[in-house]
Amino acid sequence: VSVLGCPDPVVHEIAYQYGKNVGIAFQLIDDVLDFTSCSDQMGKPTSADLKLGLATGPVLFACQQFPEMNAMIMRRFNLPGDVDRARQYVLQSDGVQQTTYLAQRYCQEAIREISKLRASPERDALIQLSEIVLTRDK
């Protein structure tokens, strides 16, 4: 939209940086919700990423406290009990909190970038959107 609506390459870069940071934060919160929400709330089964063999933010942070998870990651959680054990390790660790904190940092960066633009209702809406990313529950 910035390319179509404005000829200024500085605005394009601001918009790119905003979108990149909000997108990463959105994904990190999605990874958190995979461990903290119920299936009905999410509209998809929880621990879906683990079942797909994916090591997301909470899992990678949990590895710092539970190094035995590294072997499970390498085998993509495919042995019986791996998914349940990995889920328990994540919930016992501070992986969810660290991932949430990282998402907050990305949203702060998005807000910092978009705040370089002149004040407007559109800019304010983008700031509000970045805050909504952090508080969503599905």
C-alpha positions as CSV (number, residue, x, y, z in Angstrom):
1,V,0.0,0.0,0.0
2,S,2.8,2.4,0.8
3,V,4.3,1.8,-2.7
4,L,1.0,2.6,-4.3
5,G,0.1,5.5,-2.1
6,C,3.3,7.3,-1.6
7,P,6.4,7.9,-3.8
8,D,8.7,8.3,-0.9
9,P,11.1,5.3,-0.4
10,V,11.6,6.3,3.3
11,V,7.9,5.6,3.9
12,H,8.2,2.3,2.0
13,E,11.1,1.2,4.3
14,I,9.1,2.3,7.4
15,A,6.1,0.3,6.2
16,Y,8.3,-2.7,5.5
17,Q,9.9,-2.7,8.9
18,Y,6.6,-2.2,10.6
19,G,5.0,-5.2,8.7
20,K,8.0,-7.4,9.3
21,N,8.1,-6.8,13.0
22,V,4.3,-7.1,13.5
23,G,4.4,-10.3,11.5
24,I,7.1,-11.9,13.6
25,A,5.3,-10.9,16.8
26,F,2.1,-12.4,15.4
27,Q,3.9,-15.7,14.7
28,L,5.5,-15.7,18.1
29,I,2.2,-15.2,19.8
30,D,0.7,-18.0,17.7
31,D,3.5,-20.2,19.0
32,V,2.6,-19.2,22.6
33,L,-1.1,-19.9,22.0
34,D,-0.2,-23.4,20.8
35,F,0.8,-24.1,24.4
36,T,-1.6,-21.9,26.4
37,S,-5.0,-22.1,24.6
38,C,-7.5,-24.9,24.4
39,S,-8.4,-26.5,21.1
40,D,-11.9,-24.9,21.1
41,Q,-10.5,-21.5,21.5
42,M,-7.9,-21.8,18.9
43,G,-10.0,-23.6,16.3
44,K,-7.2,-26.1,15.8
45,P,-5.6,-28.7,18.0
46,T,-3.1,-27.5,20.5
47,S,0.5,-28.8,20.3
48,A,-0.2,-28.9,16.5
49,D,3.3,-27.6,15.8
50,L,4.9,-30.3,18.0
51,K,2.8,-32.9,16.2
52,L,4.2,-31.6,12.9
53,G,7.7,-31.9,14.2
54,L,8.3,-28.2,14.5
55,A,10.4,-26.6,17.2
56,T,8.9,-23.1,17.8
57,G,10.0,-20.3,20.1
58,P,8.7,-21.8,23.4
59,V,10.3,-25.1,22.6
60,L,13.7,-23.5,21.7
61,F,13.6,-21.4,24.9
62,A,12.7,-24.5,27.0
63,C,15.8,-26.2,25.6
64,Q,17.9,-23.9,27.7
65,Q,16.4,-25.4,30.9
66,F,15.8,-28.9,29.5
67,P,18.7,-29.8,27.2
68,E,17.3,-33.3,26.7
69,M,14.7,-31.7,24.4
70,N,17.4,-31.3,21.8
71,A,17.3,-35.0,20.9
72,M,13.5,-34.8,20.5
73,I,13.9,-31.8,18.3
74,M,16.4,-33.6,16.1
75,R,14.0,-36.5,15.7
76,R,11.1,-34.1,15.1
77,F,9.2,-35.4,18.1
78,N,8.4,-38.6,16.3
79,L,8.9,-41.2,19.1
80,P,5.9,-42.2,21.3
81,G,5.6,-39.7,24.1
82,D,7.8,-37.1,22.6
83,V,5.0,-34.6,22.0
84,D,3.6,-34.9,25.5
85,R,7.0,-34.8,27.2
86,A,8.1,-31.7,25.1
87,R,4.8,-30.0,26.0
88,Q,5.4,-30.6,29.7
89,Y,8.9,-29.3,29.5
90,V,7.7,-26.2,27.8
91,L,5.1,-25.6,30.4
92,Q,7.6,-26.2,33.2
93,S,10.1,-23.8,31.7
94,D,9.9,-20.1,31.1
95,G,9.7,-20.7,27.3
96,V,6.2,-19.3,27.0
97,Q,7.2,-16.2,29.0
98,Q,10.4,-15.7,27.0
99,T,8.6,-16.0,23.7
100,T,5.9,-13.5,24.8
101,Y,8.7,-11.1,25.9
102,L,10.3,-11.5,22.4
103,A,7.0,-10.8,20.7
104,Q,6.6,-7.6,22.9
105,R,10.0,-6.5,21.7
106,Y,9.1,-7.0,18.1
107,C,5.9,-5.0,18.6
108,Q,7.8,-2.2,20.3
109,E,10.1,-2.1,17.3
110,A,7.0,-2.0,15.0
111,I,5.6,0.9,17.0
112,R,8.9,2.7,16.9
113,E,9.1,2.4,13.2
114,I,5.5,3.5,12.4
115,S,5.8,6.4,14.9
116,K,8.3,7.9,12.5
117,L,5.4,8.8,10.3
118,R,3.3,12.0,10.9
119,A,0.4,11.5,13.3
120,S,-2.8,10.4,11.7
121,P,-5.8,8.1,12.4
122,E,-4.2,5.5,10.1
123,R,-0.9,5.6,12.0
124,D,-2.7,5.3,15.3
125,A,-4.7,2.3,14.0
126,L,-1.4,0.6,13.1
127,I,-0.1,1.2,16.5
128,Q,-3.2,-0.2,18.0
129,L,-3.0,-3.2,15.7
130,S,0.5,-4.0,17.0
131,E,-0.8,-3.9,20.6
132,I,-3.8,-6.2,19.7
133,V,-1.3,-8.8,18.3
134,L,0.0,-9.2,21.9
135,T,-3.3,-9.6,23.5
136,R,-5.1,-11.9,21.1
137,D,-6.3,-15.3,22.4
138,K,-6.8,-17.1,19.1
